[in-house]
């Protein structure tokens, strides 16, 4: 069994990763963490470096805890949804975990396009976790 | 722990219920099945009776399998999303399971309003399963 999660250095991205780790332990599944990067102009900036440092820290924390973990760096110029779905298809994943922003009391009733696309196009079940 | 699922007698509704049962077994959680009915004109029609008969069959099948199961009939005139979220809040649920229709190759990129509302307003994680 395989669980796929996209890494994003935001509150909801961290919530998704934490939940994906829990689910991988519960199901004794392999966990594939995708660090999706569109490349181009933003690739070398501070945000990107901070994200990679955080991902490295997380990976170090998780390794040695009996979890089968794989981290994939993708710089294909794709939208995160495309990368996630491609990897879910390629690994024959059983579950994708995504993070959703909490809606503010006056927040508009709309989901982000990446979340919608993953929910609609995923080849497997999708677990949506609030940040 | 509690898992909440809405019962709908469709392909995706059955997929959601089957997955909710699996998850309840995996997590040793209580399963609350909501049969949400808006009431009014359609309440006594054939569709409604067929749905209730199917739900009864499913409940009979599940009972005696060591699963803590509760079936709630709700006729409050609410949208299914409202009922599901109210019950998730009231039972302090850990997970809501919903069914999503598979998108056709030419299908529009949009999620149903009930699904969007549940994803955005759920007090817990939401597992979306394809029908």
Boltz contact constraints between the chains, C-beta under 6 A:
constraints:
  - contact:
      token1: [A, 103]
      token2: [B, 120]
      max_distance: 6.0
  - contact:
      token1: [A, 111]
      token2: [B, 116]
      max_distance: 6.0
  - contact:
      token1: [A, 116]
      token2: [B, 111]
      max_distance: 6.0
  - contact:
      token1: [A, 119]
      token2: [B, 128]
      max_distance: 6.0
  - contact:
      token1: [A, 120]
      token2: [B, 103]
      max_distance: 6.0
  - contact:
      token1: [A, 125]
      token2: [B, 127]
      max_distance: 6.0
  - contact:
      token1: [A, 125]
      token2: [B, 129]
      max_distance: 6.0
  - contact:
      token1: [A, 126]
      token2: [B, 128]
      max_distance: 6.0
  - contact:
      token1: [A, 127]
      token2: [B, 125]
      max_distance: 6.0
  - contact:
      token1: [A, 127]
      token2: [B, 127]
      max_distance: 6.0
  - contact:
      token1: [A, 128]
      token2: [B, 119]
      max_distance: 6.0
  - contact:
      token1: [A, 128]
      token2: [B, 126]
      max_distance: 6.0
  - contact:
      token1: [A, 129]
      token2: [B, 125]
      max_distance: 6.0
